[in-house]
Amino acid sequence: MCKKFCNFAPQNGGKAMNKVLLISTGGTITMVRDKVSDALIPADIETFKAFMPELFAGDIQVDIEAFSPLLDSSDVNPDCWVRMAKTVYDRYNDYDGFVILHGTDTMSYSASALSFMLENLAKPVVFTGSQLPVGVLRSDAKENLLTAIEIAAAKDEDGNPIVPEVTIYFEDRLFRANRTTKRNAEHFSAFNSYNYPALAKAGVHITYQPHLVHYSHSDAPLLLHTRFDCNVAVLKLFPGIQQPVVRALLRTRGLKGVVLETFGAGNAPTDKWLYRELKSAVERGIIIVNKTQCNTGSVEMGLYAVSLNLMKAGVLSGYDITTEALLTKMMLLLGEQPENAKELLSQDLCGEMTID
């Protein structure tokens, strides 16, 4: 599953160092340009070490485990999420924090999934990556990774982790993972958290915002949830959408959950056929959650008359949750607690949505 290929512990006069496990799943950050073919290829440990000597020369012990083979993030699926989460779970008592290297395309899905999979998490799990490979002169890989390592190891004056939740660090911002969306394929600031402020900002110093951090208020041990039900779909409404399209999706065999991407504050066309199709699906046991297509803002069911039919049909409000978080939450709840999934989808489990 995972192959350990590095364990560097710098000499520090016998002083106990914070320990961080770096989990490399793949992605652009792990690539270098082949001198012969000029193609991008995964870097082996010696090559990676040559580009990132700072990792192993500071006051933090960094161990590395790598997926074999490394993954393109477009190929990531729930089985991969289980591998990531299980690595954290199995090594949880050995490290102060964890950093996961991941491709940017599906990072928000993976990081959101782990936020729900790791119940009672009390240590940092920081996802990061880069827009340019580690071997490229102007790469953002080094700054992203070194800062992510520092955040994963950071403790307050009482020795407690400063940010004990699943996060994404990119460019100079640390975001709650299940609040993020990839917003840009060109800029170094690839991610944003539109409905929740950054947990930290990195400049000359890293400025944390502890009042924004989600802390587990339970002394219970870490629990790992791994059962996913992928019989879900996204239905994006648009002007002119036709009944056969909606009916075909809602009558997909085995379908159990739908993310309904609506307009504005959770609005939809008032066509009677749409109401009938949605109501029929809900009556068949399909869970439908209303998610606005807007990046910023929240679903407010009943605010406008054009959302009343959704309420009457039994559609749930997704408030200000992201599509990435809603899908992964839905899949996990349908796999782990199908009898309680509908109720739990309307609750904020680990800071993924704001319920007024």
C-alpha positions, 0 to 999 in steps of 0.5 A: 500500500505505502512504501517507506523510503526515508527517515531523516532525523537531524542532530539537535543536541539530544533535544526532543524534536517534533515529528511529522510524517510526510505522506506522498501520494503523487501530484505535480509537487513530486515530479521532476523533468527527465533530462533525456526525454524532457518529460515530467516523471516522479522523483525518487527519494534521492532526487527529491532530497536534492531539491529539498535539503531544508526538509532534513536540516531543521528542528523537525524530524521528517519521515516520509512514506510514499504511495507506490505507484504515485497517483495522478490526482485525477485517478484518486477515488475513495479507495485512495482516501482510505489509504491516506486516512489509514496511514494517518490512523496507523501512525497516529501515536508516532507523530505530532502531525501529518502532511499529505502531498497531493495533486491539486485537481482533486485535493479538495475532495480528498482533504474533505473526505479525510475531515469526515473519516478521521473522527476525534482528530486532535493532530494536524493533517495538512494537505499541500502540493504545487502548481509547478514541479519541485524541479522547476526553477520557479516552483512553488513546491518548496515554500508550500511544503516547508510551511506545511511541515512547520504548521503540522509541527506547530504547538502552543505554549502548553504543548498542544497542536495549534491547528488540530484539523484537516487543512489545505495549505497553499501559497500563503494561506491555511484553509479548513479542508472541507471549506475549500475549492480549487479556483485557479489552474494558473496562479499559485493561489490555487485554492480558496475558502469562500465561506470561511476565513483562513485559519492562518496566513504565512509571511515573515511569520505565520499568523494563526487564528485559533478562534477559527480552528475546529477543535475536537471537544472529545477525549475519545480516541481517534476513530477511522471511518472507511465505508463509502457508498458512491451511488450519488450524483450531481444535478446542476440546474440550468435555464432550459433543463429538460424533464427527460434529463432530470428523470434519467438521472433521478431514476438511475438504478441504485442511486441513493443521494443527489447534490442539487446545484441550484441558482442563487440562494437555493432557487430552482425553476417552478415547473411542475414536472421538476417538483414531481420528479424531485418529490418522487425521488425523495419518496423512493428514498433518495436523499437530495441536498440543495447546494447553491452554484455560487461560490460565496453565500448560502442556501436559504430555503423559502427566502424566495418563492422559487425555492418553496417547491424544493422544500415541499418536495423534501429537498434538504438545505446544504447551507454554505457547504462546498460541493466537494465536502457535500459529496464526500460527506454524503458518500461516507454517511451513506456507507457508514450510517445509511439509516442516519444519513439524512439527519446527519447531512443536515448537521455540521459535523466538523466545521464544514457548513454554517447553520444559522 
